[in-house]
Amino acid sequence: MKNNLWILTEEKPKKEVLKVIFDKFAKDNHFAVFVDTIRILPTLDNGKFTFLYEVRGFHCEKIEKVFIKTISGTSSFTDFLVFYQENEPVLTDTPLYAIEETKTDDSESRNTGVYQRCSKFVFIENYYPSVHKIMLYNLRIKQKETPTFTYIFGTRLLLTLGVEILGKKLDWEFFKPFKNIDELIEFKSKMRSAPRGNVPIAINKYDDRIEISGRLYKSGGLSHDPNIGALSIISAVIRKLGWEKEIVITQHGLSQSQIGRTNKFIQIANKLNISLQGLELPNATVHSDYWKYDTEGEKLGTIFIQLVVENFTQGQSIFENHAGSEKGYFVTAEGKYIPLAKYKDRALYKAGDKLQIINIPDLILIDFERTEIINIEGKKYSFRKQGISELANYDFIEKNYVLKYYPKFKIIRTVVLAGSNEEKIIEIEVGFLLNQNGKLILGIKAPELFKEAIKNLIDFWSI
């Protein structure tokens, strides 16, 4: 009997990630799968978007169809949940895979590349303890040849927790699960010390407790994401290796008033029976639902327009930063992937000048036929005026990136909206609206690329 493969995600689905999922599913189930040119097609019903994408360009005797739906997760949600079943997933269904995707390599950031995502694999065990967990490295830049000790340590923690690593070459002489707690502590103790003034992550074992030092305070509260990830997975692995006594986080920098019931680390701490030195840990308020279908987020509009353009025109995306998703690379005319700077002058920003922050679009599309670059700000319909005002902030990015690499292209700025029951657009700055009923509404001065894409999409489903 054939079932459908359902992929639920907060991200804009990427063809290369879908291929990895197909190959992984086929290998695990001893199926044959053949992948050609993958296309991600928005499905229409009477000319309206159904908020469901169908994937074409593959063949597997055990898969009827592949569908993708956009969801919104809790505070620590993995990027993809994959289900193999006939009907659309509901919360009580258990996924086959929970996949966290990152483009960040050890060469860019030790912490973001591994630690910052670790808490997601700990957090999901509150909801789907038996799910197969995967860290997928979707690298666009060359992998660092000699990994840092931070990356080795973090990866070994993931492997000990049962997370599978895909997309990176691992030397299994170094990358293997920890056998016991003493081996873990010994490895961590040999790592390079933190810079002077920083609180090092250090693990000390006593007869009645294990203490782990690490700063959790940042920006007025419990929000130090890399350390939240590091301390979460270290504690989870210590528990998995059999430690049943107390685990205490020391030198965290928090006061009692700075910890609440809803923070993801507090939820993890409750689950793993972790304490914060000198503080009383509250009973966490745990979300009853790990995810829900997204019916109103601004990314519904920007992801839709990107996929329609990429699949129904010759246009392409050269940068994407959909709300709540990982920021992509900027693609040059030579096909190179480069990270965008965060600040015009980092030193001035660190000194307190917030005007040094570089404002970037949510999406940049290129129209080769018309020699146009389209910079897109995505917003919910109710925030359309804010989106229009933010169009004025793209001078730096256009001068230092767009015009530098595409000097002969004309630049267009436009807003893409999602939500509401509106069926017309008044503001000329708005190029497209995907309303909550799935109606596709082009603006008065919509880019020609948008018009072409929507026309071809409607024609495709009308045949």
C-alpha positions, 0 to 999 in steps of 0.5 A, a space after each residue: 500500500 502506498 502512503 504519502 510523504 508529508 513534510 511540515 516546516 517553518 522554512 522555505 523548502 529547498 530542493 537539495 534538502 528534499 532530495 536528502 529526505 527522499 534518499 534517507 527515507 528510501 535507504 531506511 526503508 529499503 525502497 528505490 527512489 529516482 529523483 529528476 528535476 524537483 519542482 515544488 508546486 503551490 496547489 490551486 483549487 478554483 484559482 485559489 491557493 490551498 496552502 499545500 505544496 506538491 513536490 514533483 520530479 521523483 519516483 518511488 513505488 512506495 510513495 503516492 505523493 509528497 506534500 509540504 505544508 507550512 507550520 508554526 512551531 513552539 519556541 524550540 522547533 526543529 526545521 522539518 517534521 516528516 510523516 509517512 501516512 495517507 492523510 494530512 498529519 495531526 498533532 497526535 501523529 508521530 513523525 518519522 524524522 525531526 530534521 534540523 537544517 543549517 548552512 553554518 559550518 565550523 568555519 563561520 561560527 563554532 557556536 551557531 554551527 552546533 551548540 545553538 541548535 542542540 536544545 531543539 533535539 532535547 526539547 522535542 523529546 517532550 513531544 516525540 521521544 521516539 522520533 529519529 533526530 537528524 542534524 542536516 548540514 546543507 553547506 554552501 561554502 567549503 567545509 573546514 578541513 580541521 574542525 575545532 574542538 568545540 565542533 567535535 565536542 558538540 557533535 559527539 554530544 549529538 551522536 551520544 544523544 542519538 542524533 544522526 549527522 548528514 551532509 558533513 564528512 566526519 572522521 569517525 576516529 574523532 566523531 563518536 559517541 561518548 562512552 561514559 560521563 568521565 570521558 565526556 568531562 575529560 574531553 571538555 577539560 582539555 578544550 581551550 579556555 574561554 577568553 578572559 572575562 567570559 564564563 567558561 563552560 566547565 563540568 565538575 563531578 562530585 559524589 552527590 552532584 555534577 556542576 556545569 558552569 555557563 552564563 545564561 544571562 543576556 540582554 536582561 534575561 535568560 536568552 543566551 542561545 548558544 549556552 542554552 543549547 550547550 548546557 541543555 545537551 550536556 545535561 541531556 547527555 549526562 542523564 542519558 549516560 546514567 547520572 541520576 543525581 543532581 545537575 546544577 548550573 553555576 555562574 549563570 548570571 541570572 536573578 530570580 526575577 529573570 526566569 519565567 515559566 515559558 522559557 525553553 531552557 526552563 522547560 528543559 531544566 524541568 524535564 531533566 531535573 536541572 537546577 540553577 544555583 541560588 535560584 528556585 526553579 519554577 514549574 514550567 508552562 509547557 506548550 500542549 502543542 509542538 506545532 500548528 499549521 500556519 495560516 497567518 504568518 508573513 512568510 506565507 506570502 514571501 515563500 509562496 512568491 519565491 516558489 512560484 517565481 522559481 518554478 514557473 518563470 526563469 527568475 531566481 532567488 539570490 537572497 532569502 531571509 523569510 521571517 523566523 527562518 535561517 538567513 541565507 547567503 547572497 548569491 553573486 552573478 558568478 554563482 558564489 555564496 557570500 554571507 551578508 554583513 550584519 553591521 556597517 561598522 561593527 565597532 560603532 555598533 558595539 559602542 552603542 550606535 544601533 544605526 549601524 545595523 544593516 537592514 536587509 529584505 526578506 527576499 531578493 529575486 532576479 528577473 534575467 529577462 527584464 534585467 531587474 532585481 526585486 527587493 521584497 519586504 514581507 509583512 502581514 496585511 495589518 502591518 503593511 504600512 510598516 512594510 512600506 516604510 521599511 522599503 526606504 532602508 535598503 540603500 546600503 544593501 543595494 549599493 554594497 551588494 546588489 549593484 556591486 555584483 549586478 551593476 547593469 540591473 534595475 532595482 525594484 522595491 516592493 512589499 509582499 503581504 499575507 493574511 486578511 480577507 481583503 481582495 484588492 490592494 490600494 497601495 502602489 508599493 504593494 506588489 502581491 497579497 496572498 489573503 487568508 482564503 488563498 486568493 492571489 492578488 497582484 498590486 497595481 504596479 506589481 513587478 512583471 515577474 510576479 504577473 508572469 509567475 501567477 499567470 503561469 501557475 494558474 494556467 498550469 492548474 487549469 489544464 
